[in-house]
Amino acid sequence: MNLLFERMLRAAKLDVALYEEVEADRTTIGQAMTVVVISSVAAGIGNIGKMGFGGILTGTLGALLGWYVWALLTYYIGTRWLPEPQTRADVGELLRTTGFSSSPGVIRILGILPGIGGLIFFVAGIWQLVAMVIAVRQALDYSSNARAIGVCLIGWIIQGAVLFLAMWLTGAVRTPAG
């Protein structure tokens, strides 16, 4: 367990070597999933005042599904639409690196503190986004941050559109009556 927390700390510190390490180590997939769960539970606890205890479970399941979909999208976009000549990757590499990029999200547990919850979630979101760009850059062997940012942005837009459509179709989101 100490190795997991050490890796999470290194991931949160945006240690490029850590992202290379988990990219290459196929045995870290379970650890990457654990990081996503820990980060999601922290967010659920930090948001308990708004979502209640049920939000922890649904948030965790949603985060796991979102992580998997995001990794698949990133893989496809990064290897098919925007590869560099040296880009060689598989879905597992994206799952491992992007899973660890969730590490900064653990601070969202502090969202439970009155008056600063929104700020905590905002800081965690930006921090996780920066970690995601590093994770994608390393997993796809990109030489620049710009391409990794582009892949993350395209994936975010597609994932957001699909999520909105799914929520709309299930009635979770309603459009204004016209």
C-alpha positions in Angstrom: 0.0 0.0 0.0 2.9 2.3 0.6 3.9 2.0 -3.0 0.5 3.1 -4.1 0.5 6.2 -2.0 4.1 7.0 -3.0 3.0 6.8 -6.7 -0.1 8.9 -6.0 2.0 11.6 -4.4 4.5 11.5 -7.3 1.6 11.7 -9.8 0.1 14.7 -7.9 3.6 16.3 -8.0 3.4 15.9 -11.8 6.5 13.7 -11.8 6.9 12.8 -15.5 9.0 9.7 -14.5 6.1 8.3 -12.6 3.8 8.5 -15.7 6.5 6.7 -17.7 6.8 4.1 -15.0 3.1 3.3 -14.8 2.9 3.4 -18.6 5.5 0.7 -18.9 4.3 -1.4 -15.9 1.3 -3.5 -16.9 0.8 -4.6 -13.3 -0.3 -1.1 -12.2 -3.8 -1.3 -13.8 -5.3 -2.3 -10.4 -3.5 0.6 -8.7 -4.7 3.0 -11.4 -8.3 1.9 -10.8 -7.8 2.2 -7.0 -6.6 5.8 -7.5 -9.7 6.6 -9.5 -11.9 5.1 -6.7 -10.0 6.9 -3.9 -10.3 10.2 -5.8 -14.0 9.7 -6.5 -14.8 8.8 -2.9 -12.9 11.9 -1.7 -15.0 13.9 -4.1 -18.2 12.3 -2.8 -17.3 13.0 0.8 -16.3 16.6 -0.1 -19.7 17.0 -1.8 -21.8 15.1 0.7 -23.7 18.2 1.7 -25.0 18.6 -1.8 -25.3 14.9 -2.9 -25.8 12.9 0.3 -24.3 9.5 0.9 -25.8 8.1 -2.3 -23.6 10.5 -4.2 -20.5 8.7 -3.1 -21.6 5.5 -4.7 -23.0 7.0 -7.9 -20.0 9.4 -8.1 -17.5 6.5 -7.8 -19.3 4.4 -10.4 -19.6 7.4 -12.7 -15.9 8.2 -12.3 -14.8 4.7 -13.1 -17.0 4.6 -16.2 -15.8 8.1 -17.2 -12.2 7.1 -16.7 -12.6 4.1 -19.0 -14.4 6.0 -21.7 -12.0 8.9 -21.5 -9.0 6.5 -21.9 -10.7 4.9 -24.9 -11.4 8.2 -26.5 -7.9 9.5 -25.8 -6.4 6.3 -27.3 -8.5 6.6 -30.4 -8.0 10.4 -30.9 -4.3 10.2 -30.0 -3.4 7.2 -32.1 -5.7 7.7 -35.1 -6.4 11.4 -35.5 -3.4 13.1 -34.0 -0.5 10.7 -33.8 3.1 11.8 -34.0 5.5 9.5 -35.9 6.8 7.9 -32.7 3.3 7.4 -31.2 2.9 3.8 -30.0 0.4 3.0 -27.4 -2.3 0.7 -26.2 -5.5 1.3 -24.2 -3.9 -0.1 -21.1 -1.2 2.5 -21.2 -3.8 5.2 -21.3 -5.8 3.6 -18.5 -2.8 3.4 -16.3 -1.4 6.9 -16.8 -4.8 8.6 -16.8 -5.9 6.7 -13.7 -2.9 8.1 -11.8 -3.7 11.6 -13.1 -6.7 11.4 -10.8 -4.4 11.6 -7.8 -4.8 15.4 -7.2 -8.5 14.8 -6.9 -8.0 13.4 -3.4 -7.9 17.0 -2.0 -11.6 17.3 -2.9 -12.3 15.6 0.4 -11.6 19.1 1.8 -14.7 20.3 0.0 -16.6 19.4 3.1 -15.1 22.5 4.8 -17.7 25.3 4.8 -17.0 28.2 2.6 -14.1 26.8 0.5 -15.6 23.7 -1.1 -16.1 25.3 -4.5 -12.5 26.6 -4.5 -11.2 23.2 -3.5 -13.1 21.5 -6.3 -11.9 24.2 -8.8 -8.2 23.8 -7.8 -8.5 20.0 -7.9 -10.1 20.1 -11.4 -7.3 22.3 -12.8 -4.6 20.2 -11.1 -6.1 17.0 -12.5 -6.4 18.5 -16.0 -2.7 19.4 -15.9 -1.9 15.8 -14.7 -4.1 14.4 -17.5 -2.1 16.3 -20.1 1.1 15.0 -18.8 -0.3 11.4 -18.6 -1.5 11.6 -22.2 1.8 13.1 -23.4 3.8 10.3 -21.8 1.4 7.5 -22.8 1.3 8.6 -26.5 5.0 9.5 -26.6 4.3 13.0 -27.8 7.1 15.5 -28.0 4.9 18.5 -27.1 2.2 19.5 -24.6 0.2 21.2 -27.3 -0.8 18.0 -29.0 -1.6 16.4 -25.6 -3.8 19.4 -24.8 -5.6 19.0 -28.1 -6.3 15.3 -27.6 -7.6 16.0 -24.1 -9.8 18.9 -25.3 -11.3 16.9 -28.2 -11.9 14.0 -25.9 -13.5 16.2 -23.2 -15.9 17.7 -25.7 -16.9 14.4 -27.1 -17.3 12.8 -23.7 -19.3 15.8 -22.5 -21.6 15.6 -25.5 -22.2 11.9 -25.1 -22.8 12.3 -21.3 -25.3 15.1 -21.9 -27.1 13.1 -24.6 -27.3 10.1 -22.2 -28.6 12.2 -19.4 -31.1 13.9 -21.7 -32.4 10.5 -23.0 -32.8 9.1 -19.5 -34.6 12.3 -18.3 -31.9 13.3 -15.9 -31.5 16.6 -17.8 -34.5 18.5 -19.3 -34.3 21.0 -22.1 -36.3 24.2 -21.7 -39.8 24.0 -23.1 -40.2 26.0 -26.2 
